[in-house]
Amino acid sequence: MPYEVFDLNPVDRITTDAIGEPGSRVFYLQARKGRQLVTVICEKEHVAALAMAVDQILLSLAGGDEDVVVEPDPALDDNMDLEVPLEPVFRTGRVNLGYDQDSELLVIIAYELMAEDDDTPPSVARFWATPAQMRAFSIRGQEVVAAGRPICAMCGEPIEPEGHFCPRKNGHRT
């Protein structure tokens, strides 16, 4: 795919979700500005890291006072499902999060996953959103990540629906 830049500044909506059964889910970041809908595939770890980083930035902007951290607009809660058609423009290899003081917007920058021997620049998606939009995104991201397989308290590995072999119970890892 040729190099492309998707710059949605500012977004009308931004969300994340996963499709599939726990353990086999595909994670997505999606944003819309007007008629332009941009969807990228990402990893569960990207969603978890973004959700945590958004909360940290918002807490920093609130001067460390959790009582004044911006809350999402209640109308955003009803609008967090992925839109169709679900046509990802690329698979994400790396994501960054930033804040622009002049516009008072947070930005997610997703870079296309490239093969190591590929010299072409990666495609990039930049999603600029308000603190309230990003707080809704963070809450949604935390919910999506938590909806996966439960984690074993002893070894930290995911518990499969058919059961779990815990290496901490017998001291061996397969």
C-alpha positions in Angstrom: 0.0 0.0 0.0 1.4 3.5 -0.8 2.2 5.9 2.0 -0.9 7.8 3.2 -1.6 10.3 5.9 -5.0 10.4 7.6 -5.3 13.6 9.6 -8.7 14.0 11.3 -8.4 17.3 13.1 -10.6 17.5 15.0 -12.6 14.2 15.0 -16.4 14.2 15.4 -16.1 10.9 17.2 -13.4 8.4 18.3 -13.8 4.9 19.6 -12.1 1.5 20.1 -13.5 -2.0 20.2 -12.7 -5.6 19.6 -14.4 -8.2 17.4 -14.3 -11.9 18.0 -14.1 -14.4 20.9 -11.7 -13.6 23.8 -8.3 -15.0 22.9 -9.0 -14.4 19.1 -10.2 -10.8 19.1 -9.2 -8.2 16.6 -8.8 -4.7 18.1 -9.6 -1.5 16.2 -9.2 2.2 16.6 -11.7 4.3 14.6 -12.4 7.9 14.1 -14.7 10.0 12.0 -14.6 13.6 10.8 -17.6 14.5 8.7 -17.9 11.8 6.0 -14.3 10.5 6.4 -14.2 7.3 8.5 -10.7 5.9 9.3 -10.3 2.5 11.0 -7.0 0.9 11.9 -6.3 -2.6 13.3 -4.2 -2.5 16.5 -3.2 -4.7 19.4 -4.8 -5.1 22.7 -1.7 -3.7 24.3 -2.1 -0.5 22.2 -5.6 0.0 23.5 -4.6 -0.7 27.1 -1.6 1.7 26.9 -3.6 4.5 25.2 -6.4 4.3 27.8 -3.9 4.5 30.7 -1.9 7.3 29.0 -5.0 9.3 28.3 -6.0 9.1 31.9 -2.5 10.2 33.0 -2.5 13.2 30.6 -6.0 14.3 31.8 -5.0 14.0 35.4 -1.9 16.1 34.6 -4.0 18.7 32.9 -6.2 18.8 36.0 -3.2 19.6 38.2 -3.3 16.1 39.7 -6.7 16.6 41.2 -8.9 13.6 40.3 -12.0 15.6 41.2 -11.6 18.0 38.3 -10.5 15.6 35.6 -12.8 16.1 32.6 -15.6 13.7 32.3 -17.1 12.5 29.0 -20.3 14.0 27.7 -23.0 11.4 28.6 -24.1 11.5 24.9 -20.8 10.0 23.9 -21.5 6.8 25.9 -24.3 5.9 23.4 -22.1 6.4 20.4 -19.0 4.2 21.1 -19.7 1.2 18.8 -17.6 0.7 15.7 -19.2 2.0 12.5 -19.6 -0.1 9.4 -18.3 -0.7 6.9 -15.3 -1.9 8.9 -12.6 -1.4 6.4 -9.2 -0.9 8.1 -6.7 1.2 6.2 -3.7 -0.5 7.9 -2.5 -2.6 10.8 -0.8 -0.5 13.5 2.7 -1.1 14.5 3.2 1.8 16.9 1.0 4.4 18.6 1.8 7.7 20.3 -0.3 10.0 22.3 0.2 13.8 22.6 -1.4 17.0 23.7 -1.4 20.3 21.9 -1.6 23.2 24.3 -2.7 25.7 21.6 -5.7 23.8 20.4 -6.2 22.0 23.7 -6.6 18.7 21.8 -5.1 15.3 22.5 -3.8 13.4 19.5 -3.4 9.7 18.9 -0.8 9.0 16.2 -1.0 5.4 14.7 1.8 4.2 12.4 1.4 1.4 10.0 3.2 -1.8 10.8 5.9 -2.3 8.2 8.2 -5.2 7.3 11.7 -4.8 8.5 13.1 -4.8 5.0 10.6 -2.2 3.7 12.2 1.2 3.1 9.0 3.1 2.3 7.6 5.3 5.1 4.7 4.0 7.0 1.2 5.3 6.6 0.0 7.5 9.5 -3.4 8.2 11.1 -3.7 11.2 13.4 -6.9 11.5 15.5 -7.2 14.9 17.2 -9.9 14.9 20.0 -11.1 17.0 22.9 -10.3 15.9 26.5 -14.0 14.9 26.9 -13.9 12.7 23.8 -10.6 11.1 24.9 -12.0 10.4 28.4 -14.9 8.5 26.8 -12.3 6.8 24.6 -10.3 5.8 27.7 -13.3 4.4 29.5 -14.3 2.4 26.4 -10.7 1.2 26.0 -10.6 -0.1 29.5 -13.9 -1.9 29.1 -12.8 -3.5 25.9 -9.5 -4.7 27.3 -11.3 -6.0 30.5 -13.8 -8.0 28.4 -11.1 -10.4 27.4 -10.1 -13.7 29.0 -9.7 -13.6 32.8 -6.1 -13.5 34.1 -4.8 -16.2 36.4 -4.0 -14.6 39.8 -1.1 -17.0 40.3 0.8 -16.8 37.0 -0.6 -13.8 35.2 -1.4 -15.8 32.1 -4.9 -15.7 30.4 -7.4 -18.4 31.4 -8.8 -20.1 28.3 -12.5 -21.1 28.2 -11.6 -24.8 28.2 -9.3 -24.5 31.2 -5.9 -23.3 32.3 -2.6 -25.0 33.0 -0.9 -22.9 35.6 2.9 -23.3 35.7 2.9 -22.0 39.3 0.9 -25.0 40.5 3.6 -27.5 39.5 6.7 -25.3 39.0 7.0 -26.0 35.2 6.2 -24.0 32.1 5.5 -25.9 28.9 
